[in-house]
Amino acid sequence: MQDTPIHPAVDPVALAGLATERAAHIVEHLNDAPFEEAVALVAYLPYAKAVEAFDQPELRRAGDLLEAQSKTLALSLLRDMSADRAVDTLHELGPRESAALLDALEPETGAALRALLAYPKDTAGALMTTEFVAIPATATVAETLAHIRDVERTRETIYAICILDPHTKGLVQTLSLRRLIMGAPEALALSLALPQDPITVAPLTDREEVARLVSVHDLLAVPVIDERRRVLGIVTVDDVIDAIVAESTEDVQRFGGVEATNEPYLQIGFLSMIRKRAGWLSVLFLSEMLTASAMQHFADELQKAVVLTLFIPLIMSSGGNSGSQATSLLIRALALGQLRLRDWWRVALRELPTGIVLGGLLGAIGVARITAWQYLGIYDYGPHWVLIATTVAAGLVGIVTFGSLAGSMLPFILKRLGFDPASASAPFVATLVDVTGLVIYFSVAYAILRGTLL
């Protein structure tokens, strides 16, 4: 603890308690505390605990907390936290503030962080850390273990070891710590590696692909290499988990027609909330205006058969729901690499009969409902109620089939155009199906009811 008086915003008892807590608990306290108190806590915590807290991806306002510290403390924290977390924290600062801190760091540290900052967000380069264990291919098990003991405190993980060519420094193989400790001390560490080529990624590989590789191959870390096979860094499994959570959060938000945000709900500013929701809401509203246009086109039919309007909400919601189901399934399949763009026709052939069967099922329920209401005297649909029931059933088959096809094809179309498939959110699909659903419904009604109600 420091000998200087404690800042008024800090409770000495709480500070003493936090000093012995795990990093995760400290982060929770900093996240929940008012900003002024959190800034003071960082300054008065034992330095090692402060570094541990900044190393946690769950720490919110990391950039603001760092900027509010003295320059000496801020530079020390940047220097001692893991490289990938330092980059994340610098990303939260403005260009001028981050540049000032980088200029004040030692040239080697500053250059390393600038190199990581240059990679686009959501790529392996942006996720990787440069603090990894590397040994030459000539190293023995004993030499490797001795090296790990020497560098353990300065490496993010010691469980994945990169074995390099002693001349070119290119990656030869990777080795887990578990296999290393099974070998005889005099054996070459390289001899313990699995015979397969190591799984690697390029610095511009998308984080979703990195996550897929880690999941499929049960990896602790993935080396990031350049065109000469030199290791630029590694993406560890904990960073992959954080990336998966962030990606899932963005996708869920986009499903609801909201711009993605990393801020907790209660910390999103009012104007920011309006800005993130108003755009999509306005687009969807303008799109829904086409629904009014479609209904105006069939105004004469509506006047002749007002009973058809009773089923418009039923018809529109069923088509939107089927489209949203298909969209959710396809976006997830594309994200996990289960499907490629060239598989669109296979999906179409699968969704077509699926939509017909689902539409038929809903149509049968609709017919049963109309029949029950007619015979029980709950509502009189008139002398042509059988034709009305047939219209509803046929309309549901057509609309649910269209919704399934549209919902399954939109992610492919958006991905082909270079957009995030998650942008084919449920509201967007529902709006599209609403407009076309009305056209399908009234076209079916005109074909079945012409000469009777129409």
Phi, psi and omega in degrees: 000155180277153180274343180290155181302143180289140178302141181304333182285349185255130174277116183303324179295315179296321179296316179297322179292318181294329184299339180252003183275163174289160183299322182298320180290322178298317179298316178302318180294316179295323179293324184275338185285151171303153188302316182299319179293320180296320178299315180294322179299316179301318182292328185259351175294154169306137189304318181299323179291322178297319178297316178301319181296316181290341178280352181271125178298339182286348180291118178271160180059027183301317180298314180295319179296320179293316183296331183280351180278167173298153183300323180298314181291320181299317180293321179296317180297316179299322183289325188262343176283162181300150186300318182293324177288325176299319179294316178301319181292319178295327177298331181283342179272164175288161181304320182292316182294316180293323179296321180296319179292318180297322179294331182275346178284165174301144184308319182293315179294316179299318180295320180296317180291322178298322179298319179290324179294337183287340182282142179298150177300150177072019175247166179299323180299323179285334181273334192288159172245147179266003182261087182225165180269126178226140180225156174285156181295347180270356185286142175272173178298315181298316180295322180294316179297321178296319178296318180298321178298324182289323189254000188308317184289341182256009181243142180291324177213149177243006186275345177237124186244130177266128179256122188247151172294126185296341182262309183272345185066014178281155181289127177259314184197165172242154185216135177274152179299327180299315179289328181297313185287352177276347185273160175289145184305324184275352181286151175291136178299325181299328182291344181268350181287153176295149185289344182287157174296142182293147176280123181226166175224160174273160183297336181264008177296136181295146184296333178293322178292322177299315179298321180296317180296318179298319181291314184292319186258005179052053184268150172273332180200154178239121176292141175254118187239158176264189184292343178260012178067017174282138184280119178274332181173186176227149173256116184274162184296327179291326176292324178295318179299316178299320180293320179297316179298315180296317180295317180296321179298315179298317181296317180298319179294319179291327176304326181271006179077035179236140175297141183295142176218143179265354183279145173300151187306312185288350180257001176282126179296156183300312181294324177295320178298316179297315183297320183285337182257332187291323184302301181296323182296321179292318178298316180294323179295315178298322179293322180293339176299333177295333176296316178298320179297320179295320179292324176297324180297328181256025182302320181296317179297322180294323179293325181282327183226075181300334182299335179296330182293337181298333186257002181298311178301320179298314182295311185294317181293324180295317178295317179296321180295317180294321178295320179295321177301311182297318180299314180299317180296317184287321179298318180294318180296320178293321181295325181274359180076016179284340180228152173241167181303325182291351181271007186301322183290327177294321178294317180299316179294335179277321183284333181299303178294328178298315179297320180297314181295314180297317177297320177297321179297312179294323178299318179297320177296320179296317178297317180298321180293314180298317179298316181297314181296324181292312184284330180277355178076016179289322177207140180259112180274003177095179184292341182255032184296332178294318179293324178295317178298320178295320178299314180298315181296313180294322178297319179295319178300313181294317185286318179294322177296314177298317179299318179296317179294314181296316180295330180276332182274332182302315178301322178296316181297314181295319179295322179295327180276358177092010178264163176289124179303335179296343178293342175281060187290164181304316179298322181294316178296317181298321179295316179300315182289329177302311183294307182291330179297320178297318179298315179297314183300310183286333175293318176296317180299318181295322181290324184272321187263001180297132182091350177243274177280332183248000000 
